[in-house]
Amino acid sequence: MKKLLVLSLSVALLGAGCSTSPSRPSAEGPGPSIAVGEPNPSAPSSAACANVYFPSKQDQSITYQSNTPDSGAFTQRITKVDDETIHMEITFSEHPDITLQASYRCSGESIVAEGYLDLSAALSGTDASFETLSQEGVFLPKDLRVGSEWDTTYAVEGKFTTPAMGNQPVNMKQSIAMQQKALAEESVTVPAGTFTAIKIEQKTTVTIDFGANAIMQQFASQMPPITTTNYLWLVKGVGMVKSESVYQGETSRVEAISINR
């Protein structure tokens, strides 16, 4: 479970990309949503998706590794770009049978996620299906600079099965609220190289509601809203090269190990 938590926390910024996605409740905390990648300034891209801190070139990819031993690597690749949408896929070295799809809508130079994605259930084999009902705010604003602040919220509902409930479907709703701020510009070194990056702080709060399910609702009542603090380093012409997630005093880290522009 610790390994799954780290993967969920790290990939999460991708996290906002699917309208239907696997998820599951966890007392250890959810994954943040992650903005991964950005276009190569020298490469052609759709004018509608011309945000320098987000990928917009087909087949561009970044491979990441977490700081948890034996956790494996994961890769995010752009599969298609049209005038209004960027389509991506996420693959995992230790889970070759799993491929997750993500999409982002372009609004001027701002990026709006098509939904919220939590990867923990997909990697743990939980049978789950979730749908984003509504969202407010942008995933990544245009003219991102030190001092920029923006909020993003998602309302998600769906169901999952678990042996603890006799493999009967359990319905649940999640409310995800994220507060983001660009803190500083600084040098960052990862296996893929040394870069000048903009550092972003992201505070994510997840509230869970199990509706009429008395047993699960009792579980939820004993667990307050889950809050994580995440830090992201975005590089012009490269994208996200590093992320750190802090939950209950523990830090999970993900770094870029290879970049294909």
N, C-alpha and C positions, 0 to 999 in steps of 0.2 A: 504493500500500500504506500510506503514511503516513496518508492520509485515512481509510482503513478502520480502521487501528489506533485513531485518535482516536475514531471512532464506536463501535468496540467497547468501548474503555475507558470512554466516557462513558455509554453506554446500559446498560452492564453491570449496574448495580444492579437494573435490571429483570430482569436477567439470570437470576434464579432462577425464572422463571415458566413454563417450558414442559416438559412431560414428553417431548416429542420436538422437537429443535431442530437447526438447521444449525450446524456448527462446522468448524474446520479448524486444524491445527497451524500455528504461526507463530513464527519465531525472534524476532519483535519483541515478543511477549508477548500474553497473553489479555486479554479484558475482565473487569473486576471485576463483581460482581453489584450492581445498584442498587435501592434502595428509592425509588420515585418517587411523590410525591403523598401526600395525606392528605385526610380528609374535611373539608368545611366544617362547623364546629361548629354553625352554625345550620340545617344541612340534615338531614333525616331519614336515618338509616342503620340497617343491620341491627345489632341488639344484639350478635350474635355477632362482628361485625367492627368493634367500636367502638374501634379504635386511632387516636388523634388524629394519628399520624404516617403514616397510610396511607389511600389513597382508598377510599371505600365508597359513593359516590354515582354512580348511573348517568349517563353522558355527561359526567362531570367529565373534564377533560383539561388537559395541560400541554404546551407546545411548547418545545423546546430547540434551542440552536445551539452548535456547538463553536467553538473558537478557531482551527481550521484553515481557511484561505481556501478558498472554494468547496466546503465540505464539505456544505452544505445543512442543513436543519432536520429534526427528527423529532418526532413527536407521540405521546404515550401517552394513550389514552382508555379509560375504563371502559365496557364494552359491556353488562354484566349483573352484577347482584348478587343472590345468594340468601342463605339463612340461613347457609351454611357456606363459600361460595366467591365470590371476586371475579374476574371475567373481564375481560381487557384486550386491546387490540390496539395494535400499534406500526406507524406508517406513516412513510415517508421522502419528503421533498420531491424529492430527486434520484432516487429509485427508486420511482415510483408503481406499478410492477407488483409490488412486494413488500409484503405485509402479514403481520406476525408476531402470533401469538396467545400470550397468557400467562395463567396462572391462579394464584391464591393461596388457600390454605385458612385459614379462621379457627379459632383455638383459644383460646377466651376472648378476651382482648385482645391475644394474640400472633398474628403472621402467619407462616404456614409456606408456603414456596414449593413448588409442585408439581414443580419440576425446576430444572435449570440451563440458562441460555440464553446462547450466545456468538453475537453477531450478525455477526461478520466474514465468515463464509462466505456468508451470505445476501446480503450487499451486494456481494460480489465475484463472485457467480455460480457458486461451487463447488457441485457436486452432492454433497450430504452429508445424512446422516440419523443423528441421535443420540438416545439414550434414556437417561434418568436411572434407574439401577438402584436406588439407595438414597440416603438423605440422613439427616443427624442435625442436631439443633439447629433453632432458629427463624430465620426470615428477619429479623423485627423483633420485639423483646420488648415485652411490656406494661410500663407504667409506665416508659417510657424517660426517663432523666434523666442529668445529668452524673455520670460515674463508672460508669454501666452497662457491663457487659462481657458478650459472648456469642460463642460459636463456632458455625460452620456448616460442614458437610462434605457433598460430593456425590461419588458414584461414577457415572461416565458411560461408556457404550460406544456404538460405532456404526461407520459406514464412510463413506468419501468417495472420490471419483475425482479424479485429477490428471493432466494431460498428461505430467508428469515420470515417471509410472509407467505410461505407455501407456494412460491412462484405464481401467486395471484397478482394481476396488474394493480399497481399503486399509482393513483393520480396525484400530481403535485403542481404547484405554481412557484415560480421564482421571480423575485424582483431584484434586478441588478442595477446598482447606481455607482457610477464612476466619476471621480473628480480628478482632473489632470492639470498639471502645470509644468511649463518648461523652466527648469531651474537655472541652468548654466551651460556654457560651452566649454568643453574640456577635452583633453587627450585621453584616449582609451586604447588599451592593448589587449587583443584577443588572439587566439591561434591563427586567425585569418589575416592578421596584420595590426598595424597601429594607425589610428584615425583621430581626426578632430570631430567630436560628436556633440550633439545637443542632448542634454540629460533631462529626462521627463520623469516627474513623480506622478504616480497613479494610485489613488486610494479607491479600492473596490469594496462595496458592501453588498452582501447577498442575503436576502430574507426569503425563507422557505415556508410555504403554506400547503398542508396536506388535505385541506378541505374537511370532508366528513369522515375520513379515516381516523378513528379514535386512537388506535395504537400508534400510528405514525405521528399524529398530531401531538400526542403526549411526548413522544421523542423530540419533536420540534420545539415544544414548550420549554424543554430543558436545555435547549441550545439557542443562545441569543444570535442575532444577526452576525454573520461571519464577515470580518473585515480584514483585508490584506493591504499592505503597502508595497507597491511595485516601483522599480526604477528601470527606465529604458534608455538606451543610448542609440540615437539615430544619426546616421552619417550621410551627408549629401553624396549622391552618386553610388551609394552602397546599400543603405537601408538600416535596419536594426541589426547591430552587431553584438549587443549584450543586453541581458535583462536580469534583474535580481528581484526576488519576491520575499518579503519578510512576513512571517506569521508566527505569533506566539514566541518571538525571540529567535526563531530559526530562519536562516537565509538559504534560499534555493537560487542557483545561478545557471544561466544558459549563455553560451558564447558561440559566435560564428566560427566554424572551423574551415569552411570553404565557401567561395562566392563565385557564381557564374553570371557574368553580366552580358 
